[in-house]
Amino acid sequence: MLVILGFAMIIVFMTLIMTKRLSPILALIIVPTIFGLFAGAGLGIGEMVMEAIASMSSTAALLLFAIIYFGIMIDVGLFDKLVEFILRIAGNDPVKVVLGTALLTGAVSLDGDGSTTFIVVTAAMLPIYQRLEMSPVVLTCVAGLINGTLNIVPWGGPTARAASALQIDANEIFTPMVPSLVVGLLVCFVFAYFLGLSERRRLAKNGVTWVTGLGTGRPSSRKSELVGAAARAAAGSGSAGTAAGSGSAGATGTGASVGGPDDGADGNAAAASASGNSSLANTALDPNRATLRPHLFWFNLALTVAVMVTLVLDVLPLPYLFMIAMVIALMVNFPKIKDQQEELASHASAIIAVVAMVMAAGVLTGIMSGTGMVDAMAAWLVDVIPEAMGPYMAVITGLLSIPATFFMSNDAFYFGILPVLTETAAHYGISAADMARASITGQPVHMQSPLVPAILLLVSLAGVDLGDHHKKVLWRALIVSLVMLTVGVLIGVIAIG
């Protein structure tokens, strides 16, 4: 009964958020509560939930203060120069921007921390997506794919958990899987390329064509507005002293066409409007925002680098590190108490959304663990594997890791299910290392789970609905996981007994 209730709860939850019948926060709270009562939790359901929320408090604190810190850095203009540089390299072509998103995510993901990666990538890339009127769902899809694929690095969570659970060296798991990782990343970049092409076509339908040597913009009802944004991005003509507008983004030879031969004054008006920075007025790169602190650029850069170095060295707990960094950033950039209060208030909506999502996820994980659903589902997964499939236990483990790590935490899978599967596989001559390698191939899908705080942070920062993110990313993540598993089998690092 617990198995049925567990899987039914997950199915109902996913259906409700993907069809937008309920928001993720509401679904994370009400759906587990109802199923938990059916599972016989009774009045003990409150204690289950509070224990889970208590265990997630440090994560909530990290996300809260990290959002404020990086929000301050965006407001004061630290990332404006980075955005300008990326635009200079990528031009105004959505394909190059999406590929740039993939490259940046891959570079930052090497630190093994998903939350930090998504904060940095969103801070740097979301203003560009807004500037070019690209869909932020593309950003979350690409960032989620790349980060999930790189989540198998030895210092990342799943590989370390598998090594600990099976008492083997983490490098013994990871090193042979490097070819699978490389191929998985290549598949991610292929997806990024086609997502960029899709965005280019969508923008063209709205009256803007991103040129790579041919084509002109098509007239549309929103032509003046869109062309203004395009001309602004291509010309890079901002106000003096603002990083966002300086330099020519069109230097790469890629720019936006301004209408057709009959555009006349409309095109000129759009260009004039663009030169007045109107196309950036409602974005994080507004060159006229009062919070800009160009004279403190080097201080803010040094502070951020120091935070990143301290993060990698693991000298201080991350929540406390970002608390200290936030205080320093606020005191230096906004010395007046009134300005500090206004700056904090400006990020209130993002903070509430993320922290509420994390706390709501605690309801789901607490009830699943407290009622025994997780244990029952794990035992059922092991029992349903026929004995005749024993020689294929590594492959089966890889396939199971895809849904299992999406529906339950990495801890539940690696410490609860993997050891049992590994013990069974040993009877067929399959080593623990092979099982561990197979078990990490489901990470591209795992990282999209609503049980992962980092992905909740990503969609919240990008202003994307979790259901929309899942529609675009899940099938792509599934393909990446299957490709990594297949490559591992083909090169012989995931054995078939």
WORA-V809731 format. One record per residue. SS is DSSP state (alpha for helix, beta for strand, coil for the rest). PSI is psi in whole degrees, 0 to 359 (none if undefined). Layout:
ss:SS psi:PSI
ss:SS psi:PSI
This chain:
ss:coil psi:319
ss:alpha psi:324
ss:alpha psi:313
ss:alpha psi:315
ss:alpha psi:321
ss:alpha psi:309
ss:alpha psi:324
ss:alpha psi:320
ss:alpha psi:315
ss:alpha psi:317
ss:alpha psi:314
ss:alpha psi:316
ss:alpha psi:310
ss:alpha psi:321
ss:alpha psi:317
ss:alpha psi:320
ss:alpha psi:328
ss:alpha psi:333
ss:coil psi:1
ss:coil psi:33
ss:coil psi:329
ss:coil psi:151
ss:coil psi:155
ss:alpha psi:320
ss:alpha psi:314
ss:alpha psi:318
ss:alpha psi:321
ss:alpha psi:336
ss:alpha psi:308
ss:alpha psi:320
ss:alpha psi:309
ss:alpha psi:325
ss:alpha psi:314
ss:alpha psi:313
ss:alpha psi:328
ss:alpha psi:322
ss:alpha psi:321
ss:alpha psi:330
ss:coil psi:359
ss:coil psi:22
ss:coil psi:326
ss:alpha psi:215
ss:alpha psi:345
ss:alpha psi:353
ss:alpha psi:328
ss:alpha psi:317
ss:alpha psi:321
ss:alpha psi:312
ss:alpha psi:316
ss:alpha psi:325
ss:alpha psi:318
ss:alpha psi:318
ss:alpha psi:321
ss:alpha psi:321
ss:alpha psi:340
ss:coil psi:3
ss:alpha psi:323
ss:alpha psi:324
ss:alpha psi:317
ss:alpha psi:319
ss:alpha psi:318
ss:alpha psi:310
ss:alpha psi:320
ss:alpha psi:306
ss:alpha psi:332
ss:alpha psi:320
ss:alpha psi:315
ss:alpha psi:315
ss:alpha psi:307
ss:alpha psi:333
ss:alpha psi:320
ss:alpha psi:316
ss:alpha psi:325
ss:alpha psi:314
ss:alpha psi:321
ss:alpha psi:354
ss:coil psi:14
ss:coil psi:321
ss:coil psi:358
ss:alpha psi:318
ss:alpha psi:323
ss:alpha psi:318
ss:alpha psi:317
ss:alpha psi:318
ss:alpha psi:315
ss:alpha psi:319
ss:alpha psi:324
ss:alpha psi:322
ss:alpha psi:315
ss:alpha psi:347
ss:coil psi:210
ss:coil psi:15
ss:coil psi:119
ss:alpha psi:328
ss:alpha psi:313
ss:alpha psi:326
ss:alpha psi:317
ss:alpha psi:319
ss:alpha psi:324
ss:alpha psi:323
ss:alpha psi:317
ss:alpha psi:316
ss:alpha psi:315
ss:alpha psi:317
ss:alpha psi:317
ss:alpha psi:318
ss:alpha psi:314
ss:alpha psi:331
ss:alpha psi:345
ss:coil psi:345
ss:coil psi:351
ss:coil psi:1
ss:coil psi:114
ss:alpha psi:321
ss:alpha psi:312
ss:alpha psi:317
ss:alpha psi:312
ss:alpha psi:327
ss:alpha psi:312
ss:alpha psi:314
ss:alpha psi:317
ss:alpha psi:318
ss:alpha psi:320
ss:alpha psi:321
ss:alpha psi:329
ss:alpha psi:319
ss:alpha psi:327
ss:alpha psi:317
ss:alpha psi:320
ss:alpha psi:319
ss:alpha psi:320
ss:coil psi:4
ss:coil psi:36
ss:coil psi:158
ss:coil psi:127
ss:alpha psi:343
ss:alpha psi:328
ss:alpha psi:319
ss:alpha psi:310
ss:alpha psi:324
ss:alpha psi:310
ss:alpha psi:315
ss:alpha psi:318
ss:alpha psi:319
ss:alpha psi:308
ss:alpha psi:314
ss:alpha psi:320
ss:alpha psi:321
ss:alpha psi:319
ss:alpha psi:359
ss:alpha psi:354
ss:alpha psi:3
ss:coil psi:152
ss:coil psi:328
ss:coil psi:2
ss:coil psi:169
ss:alpha psi:307
ss:alpha psi:317
ss:alpha psi:319
ss:alpha psi:321
ss:alpha psi:316
ss:alpha psi:318
ss:alpha psi:319
ss:alpha psi:316
ss:alpha psi:324
ss:alpha psi:0
ss:coil psi:52
ss:coil psi:167
ss:coil psi:138
ss:alpha psi:324
ss:alpha psi:332
ss:alpha psi:333
ss:alpha psi:312
ss:alpha psi:311
ss:alpha psi:312
ss:alpha psi:342
ss:alpha psi:2
ss:alpha psi:315
ss:alpha psi:320
ss:alpha psi:320
ss:alpha psi:316
ss:alpha psi:314
ss:alpha psi:319
ss:alpha psi:317
ss:alpha psi:322
ss:alpha psi:319
ss:alpha psi:320
ss:alpha psi:318
ss:alpha psi:328
ss:alpha psi:315
ss:alpha psi:318
ss:alpha psi:319
ss:alpha psi:313
ss:alpha psi:329
ss:alpha psi:322
ss:alpha psi:318
ss:alpha psi:319
ss:alpha psi:319
ss:alpha psi:321
ss:alpha psi:317
ss:alpha psi:320
ss:alpha psi:317
ss:alpha psi:323
ss:alpha psi:323
ss:alpha psi:333
ss:coil psi:6
ss:coil psi:4
ss:coil psi:127
ss:coil psi:126
ss:beta psi:112
ss:beta psi:139
ss:coil psi:34
ss:coil psi:340
ss:coil psi:159
ss:coil psi:158
ss:coil psi:158
ss:coil psi:148
ss:coil psi:143
ss:coil psi:146
ss:coil psi:171
ss:coil psi:337
ss:coil psi:21
ss:alpha psi:313
ss:alpha psi:315
ss:alpha psi:312
ss:alpha psi:318
ss:alpha psi:325
ss:alpha psi:315
ss:alpha psi:319
ss:alpha psi:316
ss:alpha psi:322
ss:alpha psi:316
ss:alpha psi:322
ss:alpha psi:319
ss:alpha psi:329
ss:coil psi:28
ss:coil psi:87
ss:coil psi:181
ss:coil psi:155
ss:coil psi:138
ss:coil psi:0
ss:coil psi:128
ss:coil psi:328
ss:coil psi:327
ss:coil psi:357
ss:coil psi:150
ss:coil psi:165
ss:coil psi:111
ss:alpha psi:341
ss:alpha psi:8
ss:alpha psi:341
ss:alpha psi:352
ss:coil psi:8
ss:coil psi:122
ss:beta psi:186
ss:beta psi:133
ss:coil psi:145
ss:coil psi:91
ss:coil psi:193
ss:coil psi:191
ss:coil psi:343
ss:coil psi:16
ss:coil psi:320
ss:coil psi:234
ss:alpha psi:332
ss:alpha psi:317
ss:alpha psi:319
ss:alpha psi:320
ss:alpha psi:321
ss:alpha psi:317
ss:alpha psi:321
ss:alpha psi:318
ss:alpha psi:322
ss:alpha psi:318
ss:alpha psi:341
ss:coil psi:10
ss:coil psi:16
ss:alpha psi:333
ss:alpha psi:346
ss:alpha psi:3
ss:coil psi:328
ss:coil psi:23
ss:coil psi:172
ss:coil psi:352
ss:coil psi:20
ss:coil psi:114
ss:coil psi:352
ss:coil psi:9
ss:coil psi:142
ss:coil psi:345
ss:coil psi:354
ss:coil psi:137
ss:coil psi:68
ss:alpha psi:329
ss:alpha psi:347
ss:alpha psi:15
ss:alpha psi:310
ss:alpha psi:326
ss:alpha psi:313
ss:alpha psi:324
ss:alpha psi:315
ss:alpha psi:319
ss:alpha psi:317
ss:alpha psi:319
ss:alpha psi:318
ss:alpha psi:320
ss:alpha psi:316
ss:alpha psi:319
ss:alpha psi:315
ss:alpha psi:323
ss:alpha psi:313
ss:alpha psi:321
ss:alpha psi:345
ss:coil psi:46
ss:coil psi:321
ss:coil psi:154
ss:coil psi:138
ss:alpha psi:317
ss:alpha psi:317
ss:alpha psi:322
ss:alpha psi:313
ss:alpha psi:333
ss:alpha psi:310
ss:alpha psi:315
ss:alpha psi:320
ss:alpha psi:317
ss:alpha psi:314
ss:alpha psi:315
ss:alpha psi:317
ss:alpha psi:314
ss:alpha psi:321
ss:alpha psi:315
ss:alpha psi:330
ss:coil psi:76
ss:coil psi:335
ss:coil psi:137
ss:alpha psi:321
ss:alpha psi:318
ss:alpha psi:323
ss:alpha psi:317
ss:alpha psi:319
ss:alpha psi:321
ss:alpha psi:316
ss:alpha psi:317
ss:alpha psi:328
ss:alpha psi:341
ss:coil psi:9
ss:alpha psi:317
ss:alpha psi:318
ss:alpha psi:320
ss:alpha psi:313
ss:alpha psi:317
ss:alpha psi:314
ss:alpha psi:310
ss:alpha psi:320
ss:alpha psi:321
ss:alpha psi:318
ss:alpha psi:315
ss:alpha psi:321
ss:alpha psi:322
ss:alpha psi:332
ss:alpha psi:331
ss:alpha psi:314
ss:alpha psi:309
ss:alpha psi:322
ss:alpha psi:317
ss:alpha psi:321
ss:alpha psi:320
ss:alpha psi:314
ss:alpha psi:324
ss:coil psi:351
ss:coil psi:8
ss:alpha psi:317
ss:alpha psi:313
ss:alpha psi:319
ss:alpha psi:319
ss:alpha psi:320
ss:alpha psi:314
ss:alpha psi:321
ss:alpha psi:318
ss:alpha psi:321
ss:alpha psi:319
ss:alpha psi:330
ss:coil psi:353
ss:coil psi:116
ss:coil psi:147
ss:alpha psi:329
ss:alpha psi:342
ss:alpha psi:6
ss:alpha psi:313
ss:alpha psi:344
ss:alpha psi:22
ss:alpha psi:324
ss:alpha psi:314
ss:alpha psi:317
ss:alpha psi:319
ss:alpha psi:319
ss:alpha psi:317
ss:alpha psi:320
ss:alpha psi:328
ss:alpha psi:337
ss:alpha psi:302
ss:alpha psi:326
ss:alpha psi:316
ss:alpha psi:348
ss:alpha psi:321
ss:alpha psi:341
ss:coil psi:169
ss:coil psi:161
ss:alpha psi:323
ss:alpha psi:315
ss:alpha psi:320
ss:alpha psi:309
ss:alpha psi:329
ss:alpha psi:342
ss:alpha psi:314
ss:alpha psi:314
ss:alpha psi:315
ss:alpha psi:322
ss:alpha psi:315
ss:alpha psi:321
ss:alpha psi:320
ss:alpha psi:320
ss:alpha psi:317
ss:alpha psi:331
ss:alpha psi:331
ss:coil psi:344
ss:coil psi:16
ss:coil psi:17
ss:coil psi:125
ss:coil psi:162
ss:alpha psi:326
ss:alpha psi:318
ss:alpha psi:318
ss:alpha psi:319
ss:alpha psi:318
ss:alpha psi:318
ss:alpha psi:324
ss:alpha psi:337
ss:alpha psi:357
ss:alpha psi:347
ss:alpha psi:3
ss:alpha psi:325
ss:alpha psi:325
ss:alpha psi:320
ss:alpha psi:318
ss:coil psi:347
ss:coil psi:358
ss:coil psi:142
ss:coil psi:352
ss:coil psi:353
ss:coil psi:112
ss:alpha psi:326
ss:alpha psi:321
ss:alpha psi:329
ss:alpha psi:322
ss:alpha psi:315
ss:alpha psi:309
ss:alpha psi:329
ss:alpha psi:314
ss:alpha psi:324
ss:alpha psi:353
ss:coil psi:34
ss:coil psi:139
ss:coil psi:136
ss:alpha psi:322
ss:alpha psi:320
ss:alpha psi:320
ss:alpha psi:315
ss:alpha psi:321
ss:alpha psi:323
ss:alpha psi:329
ss:alpha psi:329
ss:alpha psi:313
ss:alpha psi:329
ss:alpha psi:318
ss:alpha psi:323
ss:alpha psi:316
ss:alpha psi:317
ss:alpha psi:316
ss:alpha psi:315
ss:alpha psi:323
ss:alpha psi:315
ss:alpha psi:319
ss:alpha psi:316
ss:alpha psi:316
ss:alpha psi:319
ss:alpha psi:320
ss:alpha psi:317
ss:alpha psi:323
ss:coil psi:0
ss:coil psi:13
ss:coil psi:349
ss:coil psi:106
ss:coil psi:152
ss:coil psi:118
ss:coil psi:none
